[in-house]
Amino acid sequence: MVTVQFVWDDGADRSLDLPAYETEEAAGADLRANFPQAARDGMTIAPGARALVPTGLRLAIPRGYEVQLRPRSGLALKHGITLPNTPGTIDSDYRGPLGVIVMNAGTEPFHVTHGMRIAQMVVAPVVRASFALVTTLADTARGAGGFGSTGHG
């Protein structure tokens, strides 16, 4: 088990839950919107607009891991709410505020309320690679075939 450590941001509502897995086998832990006291009525995101939604948290991810931020499928299906940089990566050396870039791809304004589950976070191992410039690449059956080159269906 990997432990991700959290601290509250100044002004965060500490009565809200920390990220949590909602089912026994969930891969992602839900993150909640946590607005400062002066903005506890939340925010409305217009269709096509995006906003940075605060979580009221800062985190320390163990070295060798990252946190990926992903949309919640229910918000995406019902309201068109997504994260434009999915998956958003948080590196293990970042210690700033944890915010979620939320985009309204729907047709109606969407109101983000204080305490709403707005995204999910997945903790994943990081594999670091070395990079080498070579004169040729090994051949494959696909070769240089691009989008759609493997057929239909």
Summary of the structure (lengths in Angstrom):
residues: 153
radius of gyration: 19.1
end to end distance: 38.9
largest distance: 59.9
contacts: 360
relative contact order: 0.24
helix: 7%
strand: 35%
